[in-house]
Structure formats: structure tokens, C-alpha cells
Amino acid sequence: MEIGSTAWCRLIVDGAAALGVMVSPEQTGSLERYARELLRWNRKTNLTAICDPLEVAVKHLLDALTAVPYVPTGAAMLDMGSGGGFPGVPLKIVQPGATVTLVDSVRKKVSFLRHVIRLLGLKDIRALHTRVESLAHTADFRASLDVVTCRALAPLEVSARWGLPFLSAGGRLVFFKGPGLKEELQALGGLLKRVQSRSDVRFDCEIKNIRLPVLNLERKLVIVQKIKATV
């Protein structure tokens, strides 16, 4: 199977539909161009260990699209540790109304992200070369975002500690994880209890079990939503 072949494009469309996400022909074309550039740049810049076209489609693109239901139209979104752009770039392609900020601490990865943004002609999306720990303390970002995503960056408790300061009331963290999260979930629960004990907010935590199409891989989305406490 080759990226851009009829079979590859059909895999994207049908796989997304199996996840409840509709992908237009134009969006499929953008995902194809993105995947091609990812593998082209990957020859010189370490962006991904996944190079097989089928696995790129499922483990990168379709995996990212599992979060579409949690990115509302017009959402202000931050992708922490975006790396090669997952999940932020596929989510922006399929949810074009979102305003997206991609953040990574590795300059070469940010250069790739900026290249892809230009190549695909994406609007209202930017890539920043910085650390999320620093960004959370800036006035433009603190307590101002609707969605913060994170995949394969750090354990849940650490990622949540970085991500919570970005959330506006009603905002949510969306973490992409594999199976076997018992200890991470316990640590996350402890963090949320500590934050709630010294503030006027509470958090709802939800876990979505997902099977990626074709490869039948188990995934989990851990969603933490910030809710303003009522008097």
C-alpha cells in the first residue's frame, strides 16, 4: 500500500467513518500530503519511528481523529509536545474552524510543523518553539484554552500538571494513551484532588476505550474537564 493510493485513501475515509468522523475528499488530500511530507522529512529529522504507509494511516492519522468529538467547532486548542504534529495537525485538517497552537521544545520538529502549515495552506494554526511549562505562565495562554491535547509526552499526572493551567472554565485535557493505566490514573486522581482542595473548581475525568480500525489496536482517551464550582 502506498500513501495516496486508492486503497490508502479509502482506508482513511472508511477508518474515520468507523470512528464516527466524516472526512471529505479535500481533507483526505490534505492528510495524504501531510503523511508524504512526514516521511520525506523523517529521512533526515527524527519525527516518527512509524514509516509503513498503513501504520501511518492508522497509528498516526486515525488515532489522532479519535479526539474529534472533543474538539468543538471554533475551539482554541493547544497540542503539547506536538513532535511530528500528532494529534494537532490531523485535528486541524478535519476541524478547520479550530484555532490551534502546536508546541515542541525541539527546533527541527517545529521547523517541520511550520513547513507543513505553509504547504497545506492551513489558517489559524501556529507552531511555537518553547516548553509548555513556560508557556502556561504567559498572559495569552493561561486559563484561556478550550482543549489541550497530549500524546506520548509524559505520564498522566505530569502532563495534567502542565496542561491544567491553560484551561478556561469548561475546557478539557485530552490525553492519548494505550492500555494499562492503573497507576497513572491513580496519580492523576491524586493531583486533581489536590488542585480541587485549594481552588473553586472541580474536574470530571472520563476514560474512553477505543479500537483503531484495521489493526484492531486498543487505545484510551483520558479526558479531564474543568468545571467551575457552583455556590
C-alpha positions in Angstrom: 0.0 0.0 0.0 1.3 3.5 -0.9 0.4 6.8 0.6 -2.1 8.4 -1.8 -3.2 5.2 -3.4 -6.9 4.5 -3.8 -6.6 1.8 -1.1 -4.8 4.2 1.3 -7.3 7.0 0.8 -10.2 4.5 1.3 -8.6 3.4 4.5 -8.6 6.9 5.8 -12.2 7.6 4.8 -13.6 4.3 6.0 -11.5 4.2 9.1 -12.6 7.6 10.1 -16.2 6.8 9.5 -15.8 3.7 11.8 -14.8 6.2 14.5 -17.8 8.4 13.8 -15.8 11.1 11.9 -16.6 12.2 8.4 -13.6 13.1 6.2 -14.1 15.0 3.0 -12.1 14.3 -0.2 -10.3 17.6 0.3 -9.4 16.7 3.8 -8.2 13.3 2.7 -6.0 15.0 0.2 -4.5 17.2 3.0 -3.9 14.2 5.2 -2.2 12.5 2.2 0.2 15.4 1.6 0.9 15.7 5.3 1.8 12.0 5.5 4.1 12.3 2.5 5.9 15.2 4.0 6.2 13.5 7.3 8.0 10.5 5.8 10.1 12.7 3.5 11.4 14.9 6.3 11.8 11.8 8.5 14.7 10.7 6.4 16.8 13.5 7.9 14.8 14.6 11.0 13.6 12.1 13.7 9.9 12.7 13.6 8.5 9.1 13.9 9.5 5.5 14.1 6.4 4.6 12.1 7.1 4.6 8.4 4.8 1.9 6.9 2.0 3.7 5.0 -0.7 1.6 6.5 0.6 2.1 10.0 1.0 5.9 9.4 -2.7 6.0 8.4 -3.9 4.0 11.4 -1.5 4.7 14.2 -1.0 8.4 13.4 -3.8 9.8 11.4 -6.8 7.8 12.5 -5.5 7.7 16.1 -5.5 11.5 16.1 -9.0 11.7 14.7 -10.4 9.7 17.7 -10.4 13.1 19.6 -12.5 14.9 17.0 -15.7 14.7 19.2 -13.8 16.5 22.0 -12.7 19.5 19.8 -15.7 21.7 19.4 -16.1 23.9 16.3 -14.2 27.1 16.9 -12.2 25.7 19.8 -9.0 27.3 21.0 -6.6 24.3 21.2 -3.1 23.6 22.3 -1.1 20.5 21.3 1.6 19.9 23.9 4.8 18.2 22.7 3.4 18.0 19.2 6.5 16.4 17.6 5.6 15.5 14.1 2.2 17.1 14.5 0.1 14.5 16.2 -2.7 14.9 17.1 -2.8 18.6 16.4 -2.3 18.7 12.6 -4.9 16.0 11.7 -7.4 17.5 14.1 -6.9 21.0 12.5 -7.4 19.5 9.0 -10.7 17.8 10.0 -11.8 20.6 12.3 -10.8 23.7 10.2 -12.7 26.1 12.5 -10.4 25.4 15.4 -7.6 27.8 16.4 -4.6 25.6 17.1 -1.2 26.1 18.7 1.4 23.4 18.3 4.2 23.4 20.9 7.5 21.5 20.9 10.9 22.0 22.5 12.9 20.6 19.6 13.6 23.2 16.9 13.8 20.8 14.0 10.4 19.5 14.7 9.0 23.0 14.9 10.6 23.7 11.5 8.8 20.7 10.1 5.5 21.8 11.6 5.8 25.3 10.2 6.6 23.8 6.8 3.5 21.7 6.8 1.3 24.6 7.8 2.6 26.6 4.8 2.4 23.6 2.4 -1.2 22.8 3.3 -2.3 26.4 3.5 -3.7 26.0 7.0 -5.1 29.1 8.7 -5.3 29.9 12.4 -2.6 27.5 13.3 1.0 28.1 14.5 3.9 26.2 15.8 6.0 27.5 18.7 9.5 26.5 19.8 9.2 26.6 23.6 8.4 24.4 26.6 4.8 24.1 27.8 5.9 24.7 31.4 6.9 28.2 30.5 4.1 28.9 28.1 1.4 28.2 30.8 2.6 31.3 32.7 2.1 33.8 29.9 -1.0 36.0 29.9 -2.1 35.0 26.4 -2.4 31.3 27.3 -3.1 31.0 31.0 -6.8 29.9 31.7 -7.7 30.7 28.1 -8.0 27.4 26.1 -10.9 25.1 25.3 -8.9 22.0 24.5 -5.3 20.8 25.4 -4.1 17.6 23.7 -1.1 15.5 24.5 0.2 12.2 23.1 3.2 10.2 24.3 4.8 13.2 26.1 4.8 12.2 29.8 2.8 10.2 32.5 -0.7 11.4 33.0 0.0 13.3 36.3 2.9 15.2 34.8 1.0 16.0 31.6 -2.0 17.2 33.6 0.2 19.3 35.8 1.5 21.1 32.7 -1.9 21.3 31.0 -4.3 22.3 33.7 -3.2 26.0 33.9 -4.1 26.5 30.2 -7.8 25.6 30.7 -10.6 28.0 30.7 -13.8 27.1 32.6 -15.3 24.2 30.7 -12.0 23.4 29.0 -10.7 19.9 28.7 -7.5 18.0 28.6 -7.4 15.1 26.1 -4.7 12.5 26.6 -3.9 9.7 24.1 -2.9 6.5 25.9 -2.5 2.8 25.4 -3.8 0.1 27.8 -2.5 -0.5 31.3 -3.1 2.9 33.1 -4.0 1.9 36.6 -1.0 3.6 38.4 -1.1 6.6 36.1 -4.8 7.1 36.7 -4.2 6.9 40.5 -1.6 9.6 40.3 -3.8 11.7 38.1 -6.6 11.4 40.6 -4.4 12.5 43.4 -3.3 15.6 41.5 -6.9 16.6 40.7 -7.9 16.2 44.4 -5.1 18.4 45.5 -6.0 21.1 43.0 -9.7 21.0 43.9 -8.9 21.2 47.6 -7.3 24.7 47.2 -9.4 26.2 44.4 -13.0 26.9 43.4 -13.0 24.4 40.5 -13.7 20.8 40.1 -12.8 18.2 37.5 -14.7 15.5 35.7 -12.5 12.6 34.5 -13.7 10.3 31.8 -12.0 7.4 30.0 -13.0 6.3 26.5 -11.9 2.9 25.3 -11.3 2.8 21.5 -10.3 0.2 19.0 -8.4 1.6 16.0 -9.8 0.2 12.7 -7.9 -2.4 10.6 -5.1 -3.1 13.1 -7.6 -3.5 15.9 -5.4 -1.7 18.4 -6.6 -0.8 21.8 -6.4 2.9 22.7 -7.7 5.1 25.5 -8.6 8.7 25.6 -8.4 10.2 29.1 -10.5 13.4 29.2 -10.3 15.8 32.1 -12.8 18.6 32.1 -12.5 21.7 34.2 -15.8 22.8 35.8 -16.5 26.0 37.7 -17.8 25.1 41.1 -21.3 26.3 41.9 -22.2 28.0 45.2 
